[in-house]
Amino acid sequence: MEETICIPKSEYDKLRMQADIDVDLLKQLAESLKDVKEGRVRRVK
């Protein structure tokens, strides 16, 4: 059974933006891991 809740539009927009950022962050992390595995990383001092 689904529940319906009411939140202000500003709160909804904030949550949507955070969800989009989280997806982008996961994509970046996945690409970075792929680069590390393939040896395309330079050591920085």
N, C-alpha and C positions, 0 to 999 in steps of 0.2 A: 504494500500500500504506500503510495506517495503522499508526502505531506506538502502543503503549500505554505510558504512563509512570505511575509511582506517586509522588504527592506527599502531604504531610500535609494533612488537611482544613483546618487553619488557613491554609495557603498557598493552597489552592483558594478558600477564602472571601475571602481578601485579593484575589486576582486577579479574582474575580467582582465584588467591590465596585469595583475600579478600572475594570473594563470598563463598569459601569453609570454611573460618574461620567463617563467619557469620552463616552458617548452623550449624557448630559445636557448636558455642556459643548458638544458639537457642535450640539445643538439650540438652546442659548442663543446661540451665535455666529451661527447661521443667522438666528435671529429678530432679533438686533442688526443684522446686515447689511441685512436687509429694512427695518428702521426707518431706517437711514442712507440707503438708497436712496430711501425715501419722504419723507425730510426731517423725520422725527419725532425730532429730536435737539436738545437744548439745550446750548449752550456753557457750561461751568462754569469759573469762574476760581479 
